[in-house]
Amino acid sequence: MSGVPISDVNRRNGQQGWLDASAARAYERMKAAGMPGGCLSDAGRTNAEQAALYAAFLRGELAATAARPGESLHEVGNAIDIAEPARSWVRARSEYGFAKDTVANEPWHMVYGPDTDQHQDEEADEMAVTLEEMEELVRTVVRSESRKLWEEAAAGSTGSGRAFRTAVRSVVASAVEDARDALVEDLAAALPTGALTRAQLKTIVENRVRAVRSRREAR
Ligand SMILES: [Zn+2]
C-alpha cells in the first residue's frame, strides 16, 4: 500500500483499498454523502500487482483489458473500479471528482480528477488537527528519528550518525562547562564556611570532569 486507506474492502484481493490522498478524501466524502459501500472492485494497485494483472491479461485470463505496468492510474491511486449500485451513484454526482475514464468497455473504471472535485474546500476542516495531535505527531517523529540517529551514531555507520554524535558531545561538553561554576557554588554553600576555598573546589571539580572525560574517550 502506498497511499491512504479507504473505508471499503477491495474485492480483487480482499484487502482494504487505498487511493492517493486527495482521491481517498473524495472517496470518503462520497461515502459520507450516501454512496453505497461494499461495491469496490479495485482501487490503488502496486506496480507488482499491475504487472501480475497485465501478465494475466496477456494470457487471456481477464474479461477486461489491463494497462501495462507503469501506465495505469490505479498504480498512482487515482482510479477505482466500482460496481453497482455505487457506480450509478458516482456517475450521477460528478461534483465529487470521479468520472468515467476513456477505457473502452469498462463502465466500472472511474478516474479521480481534482479539477472537477467541487468539495475540495471541505479539506481544510477534515485535515484540521488539534494542537495535542500535532504535538504527538512531532513527538513521534522526534522519538523514532532520534532513536535511529542514536543507533547510527553509536555505530558511526553514516555521515549523519557521526555528525549527530559530534553534536551531542559538544552539547554535553558545554553543559558540563556551564554546570561547573554552579557546582562549585553548590559545594561552597554545602561545606562549612572556609573548609575549602572556591579555587580549591574548582580544581577538584575540574579534575573530576577531566577524569570522567578521559574515561569516556578511552572507551
Ligand atoms: Zn480500472
Boltz pocket constraint, residues with backbone or C-beta under 6 A from the ligand:
constraints:
  - pocket:
      binder: B
      contacts: [[A, 42], [A, 74], [A, 79], [A, 80], [A, 81], [A, 108], [A, 109], [A, 110]]
      max_distance: 6.0
